[in-house]
Amino acid sequence: MQDEPTPTELIKAVADFLRNEITPVIKGHSAFKLRVGINALDLVARQLALEPDSDAAEAGRLSRLLGMQGSLGELNRALADRIAKGEVDLRTPGLADHLWQTTMAKLAVDQPNYASYKRELGGK
Amino acid sequence: MMEEKLGRCVASWCPGATGVVGAAKLSGGASQETWSFDIIHPDGNIGAILRRAPQGYGAAPTRAAGLNAEATLMQLAYDAGLPSPRVLHVLQPQDELGTGFIMARVEGETIARKILRDDQFAQARPKLARQLGQVLAGIHGLTLAQLPELRRMTATREIAELERDYRSFDWPRPVFELALRWLRDRDPGPPQQVTLVHGDFRHGNLIIGPDGMRAVLDWELAHTGDPMEDLGWICVNSWRFGEIDKPVGGFGSREELFAGYEAAGHRVDPARVMFWEVMGTLRWGVMCCGMMQRFRLGPDHSMERAMIGRRSSETEIDLLRLLAPRGK
């Protein structure tokens, strides 16, 4: 077992330092790069927090949809393959719902401020 | 060193020019650079832009039209009265500046967030979608026989290229598979009329002023094909920058875009435009994955490239909104 603080706590501490103390003193192209860097750290913190639950839910949906067991990677490859071959499509019960839930879980990590995501989250 | 070479170059074709000042590199990858500078002239300095591939980077990537073709297209657009910079000079070997061309600098804004939010563009925004339609009609009206040699693209070929690129990443994306399948099933075949297609008509490549559209830039992806491709591409949600209810660049409606296009004497096929909007959304998603690959494989190992890889999921939600809208 590794010791505390957790990776999430460390990343957040670094991101907060960069955001609060370095951002005000950096200008120009470096300021842009700094913002991208802070965004990357925030993304990693979100992924560490959300990934275990969303991966488990995705794997459960995929197993039911495909009628098979496997790693998340294997299951996604199998689904991609069946869609490509036309064996599964939007008329297949559960497919659209699965793709929506999986995509919403990705956006929650990647770009929670993306307008399409916020619109879908609001249910309108 | 750059100003010295540019100074010698401009003296050879711009009578009265005595040199250049303020040369600054605006952007540059390994194969292409853009420089801004002023030509010193007794009648007043002339703002200019150099677009070039430095010496030793002659070979164009497969999709690129090539800098000489870009210069020809820009000049044809200018001559046809379309908003376009004037081409001042095509680089010659004796210029020792590589390959490329020098154009007049057009003042204005290309950054989407400023165009969509700043007060100075408030008067322009409501007019832009219609104006863009008119400009696209003008581009599609350029005589094919006058064009430089360009790639001939079809929907079928575009789908095949996107699929090849996507498969090369070897990372399963069920939403992309769904989009590829959707596109293959609805491939509309050759258009009634093959025209010049700009290929990258969107924010970043359009100079906007408080008075409206001032110039189209960047003919790098120009080709011949289905004119509806350009109308679909400008509607891709990735270019709306949060203004998702204004499909044309975040500032206007499809109806305004189409009205401008048809007022200039060209017909719109809305179903084909929608097809190309789906294609364009997938294309941007595949490009995001491609930039991640460039990060991982080394040529551009920057945070920005890495983070663009995490923007491909944006195109997945947009594809689902197009292909499998909820609540229907």
Chai-1 contact restraints between the chains, C-beta under 6 A:
chainA,res_idxA,chainB,res_idxB,connection_type,confidence,min_distance_angstrom,max_distance_angstrom,comment,restraint_id
A,V36,B,M303,contact,1.0,0.0,6.0,A-B,restraint_1
A,V36,B,E304,contact,1.0,0.0,6.0,A-B,restraint_2
A,V36,B,M307,contact,1.0,0.0,6.0,A-B,restraint_3
A,G37,B,M303,contact,1.0,0.0,6.0,A-B,restraint_4
A,A40,B,M303,contact,1.0,0.0,6.0,A-B,restraint_5
A,A40,B,M307,contact,1.0,0.0,6.0,A-B,restraint_6
A,N76,B,P172,contact,1.0,0.0,6.0,A-B,restraint_7
A,R77,B,P172,contact,1.0,0.0,6.0,A-B,restraint_8
A,L79,B,P174,contact,1.0,0.0,6.0,A-B,restraint_9
A,A80,B,P172,contact,1.0,0.0,6.0,A-B,restraint_10
A,A80,B,P174,contact,1.0,0.0,6.0,A-B,restraint_11
A,A80,B,E177,contact,1.0,0.0,6.0,A-B,restraint_12
A,I83,B,P174,contact,1.0,0.0,6.0,A-B,restraint_13
A,I83,B,E177,contact,1.0,0.0,6.0,A-B,restraint_14
A,I83,B,L178,contact,1.0,0.0,6.0,A-B,restraint_15
A,A84,B,E177,contact,1.0,0.0,6.0,A-B,restraint_16
A,L90,B,A324,contact,1.0,0.0,6.0,A-B,restraint_17
A,A96,B,A324,contact,1.0,0.0,6.0,A-B,restraint_18
A,L99,B,V175,contact,1.0,0.0,6.0,A-B,restraint_19
A,T103,B,E316,contact,1.0,0.0,6.0,A-B,restraint_20
A,T103,B,I317,contact,1.0,0.0,6.0,A-B,restraint_21
A,T103,B,L320,contact,1.0,0.0,6.0,A-B,restraint_22
A,K106,B,S313,contact,1.0,0.0,6.0,A-B,restraint_23
A,L107,B,S313,contact,1.0,0.0,6.0,A-B,restraint_24
A,L107,B,I317,contact,1.0,0.0,6.0,A-B,restraint_25
A,D110,B,R310,contact,1.0,0.0,6.0,A-B,restraint_26
A,D110,B,S313,contact,1.0,0.0,6.0,A-B,restraint_27
A,Q111,B,E314,contact,1.0,0.0,6.0,A-B,restraint_28
A,Y114,B,E314,contact,1.0,0.0,6.0,A-B,restraint_29
A,A115,B,G242,contact,1.0,0.0,6.0,A-B,restraint_30
A,A115,B,I244,contact,1.0,0.0,6.0,A-B,restraint_31
A,S116,B,I244,contact,1.0,0.0,6.0,A-B,restraint_32
A,S116,B,I317,contact,1.0,0.0,6.0,A-B,restraint_33
A,S116,B,D318,contact,1.0,0.0,6.0,A-B,restraint_34
A,Y117,B,I317,contact,1.0,0.0,6.0,A-B,restraint_35
